[in-house]
Amino acid sequence: MPSPLGAVLRRERLVTAVALLGLTALAWFWLLRGGGMDMAPRAVLDPFPHRLPPMAMPAPAWNVAAFALVASMWWVMMVAMMLPAAAPVILLQAAAAPREGPAARIFSAWFHAGYLAAWGAFSLAAAGLQYAFARSQLLDQMTMGSGGRWFSAVVLAAAGTYQLSPLKDACLAQCRNPAQFLVRHYRPGRAGALAMGLRHGAFCVGCCWLLMALLFVSGVMNVLWVVAIAGFVLAEKLLPGGRTLGRLAGLVLVGWGAWLVV
């Protein structure tokens, strides 16, 4: 006969899974509708993203509202890309939370909020970089993708080199072992759940931030690249050979950058 605690754990996992699925679906829907931007999503896979020179257009004049819109676009894009890969640790935390009492579901929500807050901070930085690159004419004003061979090569080589670095290994290890993460960093209560979510989100940002920078090569609203990067992140974190896959991808990116140079 199932125990009452087992029934509670199953219910919490189900509620959390439905919430994750719904939030991810909404994020993808909003992204495919243009992410609130005036530019329509693109779907282009081109090994030479700088093939067309940047259009001679004045750099966009950004204000607070424009910056907030671009940052929100990045944030929703990160939700769409990263929540599936973060689902194991979020579901595991939700399963453990009911042992803390009636407020468990609230604690799970705070863990989720902390994770999203970490990616929100990254989104602010990404929006700032997008503005700086656009002002420097490194991005094509129409596609928000690379407008120069050297810029493409540097971003690709940097992302590939980071894939092979010890820091990448350290961050990915935290993301690939959700049970170990919760044992090491568990904190009770609402504040503890928020801190755990922030910490796990920080490890995920540390693991993937240069992969997200590849969108500056392909075009920020290039849906095919968004899907490809999200799928790679999911495989790298969840598959048994994910770390080997990450290293191979690093070598490919470095080689791709070198190819663009020569």
C-alpha positions as CSV (number, residue, x, y, z in Angstrom):
1,M,0.0,0.0,0.0
2,P,1.5,3.4,-1.0
3,S,2.6,5.5,1.9
4,P,1.1,9.0,2.5
5,L,4.6,10.5,2.1
6,G,5.1,8.7,-1.2
7,A,1.8,10.1,-2.5
8,V,2.8,13.6,-1.5
9,L,6.2,13.2,-3.3
10,R,4.5,12.0,-6.5
11,R,2.0,14.9,-6.4
12,E,4.8,17.5,-5.9
13,R,6.8,16.1,-8.8
14,L,3.7,16.1,-11.0
15,V,2.8,19.7,-10.1
16,T,6.4,20.8,-10.7
17,A,6.7,19.0,-13.9
18,V,3.5,20.5,-15.3
19,A,4.6,24.0,-14.2
20,L,8.0,23.5,-15.9
21,L,6.4,22.2,-19.1
22,G,3.9,25.1,-19.2
23,L,6.6,27.7,-18.6
24,T,8.9,26.3,-21.2
25,A,6.1,26.1,-23.8
26,L,5.1,29.7,-23.1
27,A,8.7,30.8,-23.5
28,W,9.0,29.1,-26.8
29,F,5.7,30.4,-28.0
30,W,6.7,34.0,-27.2
31,L,10.1,33.5,-28.8
32,L,8.6,32.1,-32.0
33,R,6.3,35.1,-32.1
34,G,9.3,37.4,-32.2
35,G,10.1,37.8,-28.6
36,G,8.5,41.2,-28.5
37,M,11.0,42.6,-31.0
38,D,10.2,44.3,-34.3
39,M,12.3,41.7,-36.1
40,A,10.8,38.3,-37.2
41,P,12.7,35.1,-36.1
42,R,15.1,33.7,-38.7
43,A,15.9,30.1,-39.5
44,V,19.3,30.0,-41.2
45,L,22.2,27.6,-40.8
46,D,25.2,29.2,-42.6
47,P,28.9,28.2,-41.9
48,F,29.8,31.7,-43.0
49,P,27.5,33.9,-41.0
50,H,29.5,37.0,-41.9
51,R,29.1,36.3,-45.6
52,L,27.0,39.5,-46.1
53,P,28.7,42.7,-44.9
54,P,26.9,44.7,-42.2
55,M,24.4,47.2,-43.6
56,A,25.5,50.8,-43.4
57,M,22.9,51.9,-40.9
58,P,23.2,54.1,-37.9
59,A,23.5,52.2,-34.6
60,P,20.2,51.9,-32.7
61,A,19.5,54.6,-30.1
62,W,18.7,52.6,-27.0
63,N,16.9,54.0,-24.0
64,V,15.8,52.3,-20.8
65,A,12.6,50.8,-22.4
66,A,14.5,49.4,-25.4
67,F,17.2,47.9,-23.1
68,A,14.5,46.3,-20.9
69,L,12.8,44.9,-24.0
70,V,16.1,43.3,-25.3
71,A,17.0,42.0,-21.8
72,S,13.5,40.4,-21.5
73,M,13.9,38.8,-24.9
74,W,17.2,37.2,-23.8
75,W,15.7,36.1,-20.5
76,V,12.7,34.4,-22.1
77,M,15.1,32.8,-24.6
78,M,17.2,31.5,-21.7
79,V,14.0,30.1,-20.0
80,A,13.1,28.3,-23.3
81,M,16.6,26.9,-23.7
82,M,17.7,26.0,-20.2
83,L,14.6,24.8,-18.2
84,P,14.5,21.4,-19.9
85,A,18.2,20.8,-19.0
86,A,17.5,22.0,-15.4
87,A,14.4,19.9,-15.0
88,P,16.2,17.0,-13.1
89,V,17.5,19.2,-10.2
90,I,14.2,21.2,-10.0
91,L,12.1,18.0,-9.9
92,L,14.5,16.4,-7.3
93,Q,14.3,19.5,-5.1
94,A,10.5,19.4,-5.4
95,A,10.5,15.8,-4.3
96,A,12.7,16.5,-1.2
97,A,10.8,19.7,-0.2
98,P,7.6,18.0,1.2
99,R,9.7,16.7,4.1
100,E,9.9,20.3,5.3
101,G,6.1,20.6,5.9
102,P,3.1,22.4,4.4
103,A,5.1,25.3,2.8
104,A,7.1,22.9,0.7
105,R,5.6,23.9,-2.6
106,I,6.4,27.6,-1.9
107,F,10.0,26.5,-1.2
108,S,10.1,24.8,-4.6
109,A,8.8,27.9,-6.2
110,W,11.6,29.9,-4.5
111,F,14.2,27.5,-5.8
112,H,12.8,27.9,-9.3
113,A,12.8,31.7,-8.9
114,G,16.5,31.7,-7.8
115,Y,17.5,29.7,-10.8
116,L,15.6,32.0,-13.2
117,A,17.1,35.1,-11.4
118,A,20.6,33.8,-12.2
119,W,19.7,33.7,-15.9
120,G,18.0,37.1,-15.6
121,A,21.4,38.6,-14.5
122,F,23.0,36.9,-17.5
123,S,20.3,38.4,-19.8
124,L,21.1,41.9,-18.6
125,A,24.8,41.3,-19.4
126,A,23.9,39.8,-22.8
127,A,21.6,42.8,-23.6
128,G,24.5,45.2,-22.7
129,L,26.9,43.2,-25.0
130,Q,24.4,43.3,-27.8
131,Y,24.1,47.1,-27.5
132,A,27.9,47.5,-27.4
133,F,28.5,45.2,-30.4
134,A,25.7,47.0,-32.4
135,R,27.3,50.4,-31.6
136,S,30.7,49.1,-32.8
137,Q,29.2,47.8,-36.0
138,L,30.2,44.2,-35.2
139,L,26.6,43.1,-35.6
140,D,24.5,43.4,-38.7
141,Q,21.7,45.8,-37.7
142,M,19.0,43.7,-39.5
143,T,19.9,40.2,-38.2
144,M,21.8,41.0,-35.0
145,G,24.4,38.5,-36.2
146,S,28.1,38.7,-37.0
147,G,29.0,41.2,-39.7
148,G,32.7,40.4,-39.7
149,R,34.9,37.3,-40.3
150,W,37.3,38.1,-37.4
151,F,34.4,38.7,-35.0
152,S,32.9,35.3,-35.9
153,A,36.2,33.6,-35.6
154,V,37.0,35.0,-32.2
155,V,33.6,34.1,-30.7
156,L,33.7,30.6,-32.1
157,A,37.3,30.0,-30.9
158,A,36.5,31.4,-27.5
159,A,33.5,29.2,-27.1
160,G,35.4,26.2,-28.2
161,T,38.4,26.9,-25.9
162,Y,36.0,27.3,-23.0
163,Q,34.5,24.0,-23.7
164,L,37.9,22.4,-23.1
165,S,38.7,24.4,-19.9
166,P,38.8,23.2,-16.2
167,L,36.2,25.9,-15.3
168,K,33.7,24.4,-17.8
169,D,34.4,21.0,-16.2
170,A,33.8,22.2,-12.7
171,C,30.5,24.0,-13.6
172,L,29.2,21.1,-15.7
173,A,29.9,18.6,-13.0
174,Q,27.5,20.5,-10.7
175,C,24.8,20.5,-13.4
176,R,25.2,16.8,-14.3
177,N,24.8,15.6,-10.7
178,P,21.6,17.1,-9.3
179,A,21.5,14.7,-6.3
180,Q,25.1,15.5,-5.3
181,F,24.4,19.2,-5.7
182,L,21.4,19.1,-3.4
183,V,23.3,17.1,-0.8
184,R,26.3,19.5,-0.8
185,H,24.3,22.8,-1.0
186,Y,21.0,22.0,0.7
187,R,19.5,24.8,2.8
188,P,16.1,24.6,4.6
189,G,13.3,27.1,4.3
190,R,12.4,29.8,1.7
191,A,15.7,31.6,1.9
192,G,17.6,28.4,1.6
193,A,15.6,27.3,-1.5
194,L,16.2,30.7,-3.1
195,A,19.9,30.5,-2.3
196,M,20.1,27.0,-3.8
197,G,18.3,28.1,-6.9
198,L,20.7,31.0,-7.4
199,R,23.7,28.8,-6.8
200,H,22.6,26.2,-9.3
201,G,21.7,28.9,-11.8
202,A,25.1,30.4,-11.4
203,F,26.7,27.0,-12.1
204,C,24.5,26.7,-15.2
205,V,25.5,30.2,-16.4
206,G,29.1,29.3,-15.8
207,C,28.7,26.2,-17.9
208,C,26.9,27.7,-20.9
209,W,27.5,31.4,-21.1
210,L,29.9,31.2,-24.1
211,L,27.6,28.8,-25.9
212,M,25.0,31.5,-25.7
213,A,27.4,34.0,-27.1
214,L,27.3,31.9,-30.3
215,L,24.0,33.7,-31.0
216,F,26.0,36.8,-31.7
217,V,27.5,34.9,-34.6
218,S,24.4,33.3,-36.0
219,G,21.9,36.1,-35.2
220,V,20.2,36.7,-31.9
221,M,16.8,35.7,-33.3
222,N,18.0,32.8,-35.4
223,V,15.6,30.0,-34.2
224,L,17.6,27.1,-35.7
225,W,20.7,28.1,-33.7
226,V,18.6,28.6,-30.6
227,V,17.1,25.0,-31.0
228,A,20.6,23.6,-31.8
229,I,22.2,25.1,-28.8
230,A,19.4,24.1,-26.5
231,G,19.5,20.6,-27.8
232,F,23.3,20.4,-27.3
233,V,23.0,21.8,-23.7
234,L,20.4,19.2,-22.9
235,A,22.6,16.4,-24.3
236,E,25.7,17.6,-22.6
237,K,24.0,17.7,-19.2
238,L,21.9,14.6,-19.4
239,L,23.6,12.0,-21.6
240,P,26.1,9.6,-20.1
241,G,28.8,10.7,-22.6
242,G,27.8,14.4,-22.3
243,R,31.2,15.6,-21.2
244,T,32.9,13.8,-24.2
245,L,30.4,15.4,-26.5
246,G,31.2,18.8,-25.0
247,R,34.9,18.4,-25.6
248,L,34.3,17.3,-29.2
249,A,32.1,20.3,-29.7
250,G,34.9,22.5,-28.3
251,L,37.4,21.1,-30.9
252,V,34.8,21.6,-33.7
253,L,34.2,25.2,-32.7
254,V,38.0,26.0,-32.5
255,G,38.5,24.4,-35.9
256,W,35.5,26.3,-37.3
257,G,37.0,29.6,-36.0
258,A,40.4,28.8,-37.5
259,W,38.7,27.9,-40.8
260,L,37.0,31.3,-41.0
261,V,40.4,33.0,-40.5
262,V,42.2,31.1,-43.3
